[in-house]
Amino acid sequence: MNTFDVIIVGAGPAGSLLGYFLTLKKINVLIIDKKKLPRQKTCGGGLTRRALDILPFDISEVIESYPHTVSISVQNTVVFQYTSHSPIIGMVMRDRFDYFLIKKAISQGATVMDEAVFRHVSGMTGHLSVETSKGVFKTKIIAGADGVYSKTAKALHLETKKKTMIGIEAEVYCDSPTLFNEFRRSAGFDFGVVPKGYGWIFPKKEHLSIGVGSLSKKVKGMQQYLYRYLETKKLKNHSHIQSMRGWLIPYGPSKNSLYANEKGLLLGDAAGLTDPITGEGMFYALREADIASRVILDALSGKQNLSVYHDAIKTLQQDLTYALKLQGLLYKVPRISYMLMNRHGNRLGKNYIDIITGKTTYYKLYKKIFSVRGVKRLFFTQDKNSST
Ligand SMILES: Cc1cc2nc3c(=O)[nH]c(=O)nc-3n(C[C@H](O)[C@H](O)[C@H](O)COP(=O)(O)OP(=O)(O)OC[C@H]3O[C@@H](n4cnc5c(N)ncnc54)[C@H](O)[C@@H]3O)c2cc1C
């Protein structure tokens, strides 16, 4: 059978969750991925509370750890530490997490084809031919969840002109349980370890996922920054690296981006919406899967046109434009922003926790900071329990 209601290109979190939601509603779905599944994806594997809350099923079997503490440092000085009884970030390894999601879609009836490369889509609205390395398939709608270099976006003329940041990630095994214990309870974010970016230490079940990411294309030798970061944390000579990989994170798609037309839509990294400060992308991928599934169901039943997806996604993009403004302040004038983080680490850190737990948005945070009271507070007061 070569005919489907929806063909999804890409079996990452965006594509798999979309496939799950659609098959749950008895839609005939094909998901293709160019890689053999399960596949590895370069990623810190931090699923924030707001991302976890979107998932409609229990994922505890693929959770490596739930560090209850988040700590933020600036140039090796802790400026914020917060411990909560409920988990703030769930840690996963992407090969296991993504495979778990695709199996969920299969369990509802999705057809999945791996090692199938998307090549092109042609045809009239509602009668599309999708050309892949494993043959041609017919569909009514195509969804591009094929990551930062999305070929589907190009084929649908939905180019989003995204910017990219670069991230490098290592899976690090400590030589002793005592050393591992120092890091295992906290998700750590360290600013000042790489220009225009930060480093992270995310504890997994038996090891640490450690990485550095930067916005700057001029930063050469990311590996050296990572080694230096390990050295600062006294890990370099007391641990071994099992694997190290780099990849791009898209962010800040242009204002004129088109996320959907009458033939298909884009989601996840293919759409280019991620947190431009931290590179968090899984929340957006899962959120867009949820939104896309509703829009596709309505389009298939003739209630509304696929292009309403564009407006729904625009709302996410608009919030991220405020994150982008804050990113500019943080990374373009690091001396001032590090000084402010030292003074107001507590307040800023709590706001960040509120964002990743879904209690507030970047828009609200931006308005709070740039109200007259906010500016006065920032420059003329200091957190009571700040570290400086
Ligand atoms: C170093 C690094 C660290 C990160 N850390 C975090 C983190 O801790 N937390 C977080 O939330 N986000 C993080 N991210 C971002 C996160 O990894 C992405 O935002 C997320 O994977 C996006 O999911 P997706 O489903 O859109 O795309 P992907 O996970 O990239 O999946 C796309 C899929 O499409 C397939 N594909 C591509 N082209 C084709 C084609 N032509 N035909 C068929 N299939 C194709 C690929 O094989 C792939 O399986 C990080 C990213 C990097 C680079």
The ligand as a Gaussian input file, in Angstrom:
#p B3LYP/6-31G(d) Opt

LIG

0 1
 C       24.793000      20.044000      20.877000
 C       23.292000      20.152000      21.010000
 C       22.711000      20.077000      22.281000
 C       21.312000      20.207000      22.413000
 N       20.760000      20.060000      23.663000
 C       19.417000      20.152000      23.832000
 C       18.814000      19.938000      25.103000
 O       19.475000      19.601000      26.082000
 N       17.472000      20.089000      25.202000
 C       16.689000      20.411000      24.131000
 O       15.477000      20.561000      24.289000
 N       17.245000      20.581000      22.893000
 C       18.565000      20.454000      22.710000
 N       19.112000      20.568000      21.449000
 C       18.217000      20.824000      20.313000
 C       17.468000      19.534000      19.929000
 O       18.387000      18.484000      19.745000
 C       16.653000      19.746000      18.643000
 O       15.942000      20.950000      18.742000
 C       15.669000      18.585000      18.414000
 O       16.358000      17.403000      18.138000
 C       14.713000      18.892000      17.258000
 O       13.936000      17.751000      16.987000
 P       13.355000      17.473000      15.523000
 O       12.450000      16.309000      15.668000
 O       12.829000      18.720000      14.959000
 O       14.616000      17.135000      14.622000
 P       15.739000      16.031000      14.722000
 O       15.801000      15.458000      16.092000
 O       16.958000      16.658000      14.158000
 O       15.232000      14.881000      13.752000
 C       15.182000      15.077000      12.364000
 C       15.172000      13.719000      11.688000
 O       14.988000      13.915000      10.284000
 C       15.776000      12.966000       9.598000
 N       16.032000      13.485000       8.238000
 C       16.761000      14.567000       7.880000
 N       16.761000      14.733000       6.549000
 C       16.006000      13.720000       6.038000
 C       15.631000      13.345000       4.722000
 N       16.039000      14.032000       3.626000
 N       14.851000      12.244000       4.562000
 C       14.436000      11.521000       5.634000
 N       14.767000      11.845000       6.917000
 C       15.536000      12.924000       7.110000
 C       17.035000      12.845000      10.434000
 O       17.706000      11.619000      10.201000
 C       16.464000      12.949000      11.858000
 O       16.218000      11.680000      12.421000
 C       20.492000      20.428000      21.274000
 C       21.080000      20.478000      20.007000
 C       22.459000      20.332000      19.864000
 C       23.067000      20.385000      18.488000

